[in-house]
Amino acid sequence: MYEAIERLTAPWYKHHLVQTWIPALPGIAEKLEAGGTAVDVGCGSGRAPIAIAKAFPDARVTGVDVHAGSIERARARAEAEGVADRVTFEVGDGADLDHGAYDLITTFDVVHDSVDPIGLMTAIRKGLRDDGAYLMLEMNASGDVDENDNPLGRMLYNVSTLYCMTTSLAHGGAGIGACMGQHKAEELATESGYSHFRKLPIEDPFSVLYELKT
């Protein structure tokens, strides 16, 4: 399953992350170019942190994931791609991020899987520098079931039932699921203490991206 998710999402990090998504966050690329800090929470096999490390050689990049096997794969990939000295991978859930330490924090298709979404997003908010940004990617679905009556919606509900919700509920979590929609994302942001929430003007049939700030 972890390898399947890695293969499914690999094009995001190869074709969009540094080309389109990070530039959509005002001032963040410049901070990374100047040696800023970034952490990807729920990094899986590390494709996003490695892409950032390659694009911004002076940046300090970290990847965090609860799955130890994925972290091992991430470290091996960083070594193979020649960036092991610029990106660090750690086993963890992101709850203990250093306060005020990061210019950019990212989660890619992570929040709706998490056991404690508000706790996670609160930890991310506290980890941001005052002028930092949190880039949150979620599925391009509506919180209204009727609006998801399409091929993508049918696929997402199946994946959500078999993996996303189950991953959270197995640990007594919120079990939000993949089709939470923008309204729920904004609700979580408000409850987690963010003062800024914006849907980025990026058109993607599969994903939606949000910019959150302290």
C-alpha positions in Angstrom: 0.0 0.0 0.0 2.8 2.4 0.9 4.6 1.8 -2.4 1.3 2.1 -4.3 0.7 5.6 -2.7 4.3 6.5 -3.5 3.9 5.6 -7.2 0.5 7.4 -7.4 1.7 10.7 -6.0 5.2 10.7 -7.6 4.1 13.0 -10.4 3.0 15.7 -7.9 6.6 16.1 -6.7 8.3 15.7 -10.0 6.1 18.1 -12.0 4.2 20.4 -9.7 5.7 21.0 -6.2 8.6 23.3 -7.0 7.4 24.4 -10.4 3.9 25.5 -9.4 2.9 24.9 -5.8 5.7 26.5 -3.8 5.8 29.6 -6.1 2.0 30.1 -5.4 3.0 30.9 -1.7 4.2 34.5 -1.7 7.8 34.8 -0.5 8.4 31.2 0.4 10.6 30.2 -2.5 12.8 33.2 -1.8 13.2 32.1 1.9 14.2 28.6 0.8 16.7 30.0 -1.7 18.2 32.0 1.1 18.7 28.9 3.3 15.3 28.6 4.9 13.8 25.6 6.6 11.1 23.2 5.4 9.5 20.1 6.8 7.1 17.6 5.2 4.9 15.9 7.7 3.7 12.5 6.5 6.5 12.4 4.0 6.2 8.7 3.1 9.2 7.7 1.0 10.5 11.2 0.9 9.9 12.3 -2.6 8.6 15.8 -1.6 11.5 16.7 0.8 14.0 15.4 -1.8 12.5 17.5 -4.5 12.7 20.6 -2.3 16.3 19.8 -1.3 17.2 19.5 -5.0 15.5 22.7 -6.0 16.8 24.8 -3.1 20.3 23.5 -2.3 20.8 26.0 0.6 17.6 25.1 2.4 17.4 22.8 5.4 14.8 20.1 4.7 13.2 17.5 6.9 10.8 14.7 6.3 8.7 13.1 9.1 6.5 10.0 8.9 5.1 7.5 11.4 6.0 4.5 9.1 9.5 3.4 9.8 9.8 1.4 6.6 9.0 4.5 4.6 11.6 6.5 6.4 14.2 3.8 5.6 13.2 4.0 1.9 13.4 7.9 2.1 16.9 7.8 3.5 18.0 5.3 0.8 16.5 7.5 -1.9 18.1 10.6 -0.6 21.5 8.8 -0.7 20.9 7.6 -4.2 19.9 11.0 -5.4 22.9 12.8 -3.8 21.0 14.9 -1.3 21.5 12.9 1.9 23.6 15.8 3.3 20.8 18.3 2.8 17.7 16.4 3.9 16.9 14.6 7.1 14.3 12.0 7.7 12.8 11.1 11.1 10.2 8.7 12.4 7.4 10.7 14.0 3.9 12.1 13.7 4.7 15.8 13.6 3.3 16.5 17.0 6.6 17.6 18.4 7.8 20.0 15.8 10.2 22.7 17.0 8.2 25.9 17.7 8.7 28.8 15.3 11.4 26.9 13.3 10.1 26.5 9.8 9.5 28.8 6.8 7.5 26.1 5.1 5.5 23.1 6.4 3.7 20.7 4.1 1.2 17.9 4.3 0.2 16.1 1.2 -3.0 14.0 1.5 -2.3 13.6 5.3 -4.8 15.5 7.4 -7.9 13.5 6.6 -6.0 10.3 7.5 -4.7 11.6 10.8 -5.8 10.4 14.2 -6.0 13.9 15.6 -6.3 16.4 12.8 -6.7 19.4 15.0 -3.8 18.4 17.2 -1.6 17.8 14.1 -2.6 21.2 12.5 -2.0 23.0 15.8 1.5 21.5 16.1 2.1 22.6 12.5 0.9 26.2 13.3 3.2 26.4 16.3 6.1 25.1 14.2 5.8 27.9 11.7 7.8 31.1 11.8 5.7 34.2 12.0 6.0 34.8 8.2 6.0 31.1 7.3 3.4 29.2 5.4 1.7 25.8 5.7 0.9 24.1 2.4 -1.9 21.6 2.8 -3.0 19.3 0.0 -6.2 17.4 0.2 -8.4 15.6 -2.3 -10.5 17.6 -4.8 -13.8 16.5 -3.4 -16.9 18.1 -1.9 -18.2 17.7 1.7 -21.6 17.1 0.0 -22.1 13.5 -1.0 -24.3 14.4 -3.9 -21.6 16.6 -5.5 -19.2 13.6 -5.5 -21.5 11.4 -7.6 -18.8 11.1 -10.4 -16.0 8.7 -11.2 -13.5 10.5 -9.0 -15.9 10.6 -6.1 -16.7 6.9 -6.3 -13.0 6.1 -6.4 -12.2 8.3 -3.4 -15.0 6.9 -1.2 -13.7 3.4 -1.8 -10.1 4.4 -1.0 -11.3 6.4 2.0 -13.3 3.5 3.4 -10.5 0.9 2.9 -7.6 3.0 3.9 -8.0 6.7 5.0 -10.8 6.4 7.5 -9.6 3.0 8.7 -6.1 4.3 9.4 -7.5 6.9 11.7 -10.3 4.9 13.3 -8.0 2.0 14.1 -6.3 4.3 16.6 -9.5 5.8 17.9 -9.1 8.8 15.7 -11.5 11.3 14.0 -12.0 9.2 10.8 -12.7 12.2 8.6 -12.0 10.5 5.3 -10.7 11.7 1.9 -13.9 13.6 0.9 -14.0 16.2 3.7 -14.1 19.2 1.3 -13.1 22.8 1.6 -15.6 23.7 4.3 -14.2 21.0 6.7 -10.6 22.0 5.9 -11.4 25.6 6.8 -13.2 24.5 9.9 -10.2 22.5 11.0 -7.9 25.5 10.3 -10.0 27.8 12.4 -10.2 25.3 15.3 -6.4 24.9 15.1 -5.9 28.6 15.5 -4.9 29.8 12.1 -5.7 33.4 11.2 -5.3 32.9 7.4 -6.8 30.2 5.2 -6.8 30.5 1.4 -7.5 28.0 -1.4 -4.7 28.4 -3.9 -5.7 29.3 -7.5 -4.3 26.0 -8.8 -6.5 23.8 -11.0 -6.0 20.1 -10.6 -8.6 17.4 -11.2 -7.4 15.3 -8.3 -6.1 17.7 -5.6 -6.8 21.0 -3.9 -4.2 23.1 -2.2 -4.6 25.5 0.7 -2.3 28.1 2.2 -2.5 28.5 6.0 -0.7 31.1 8.1 -0.5 31.9 11.8 
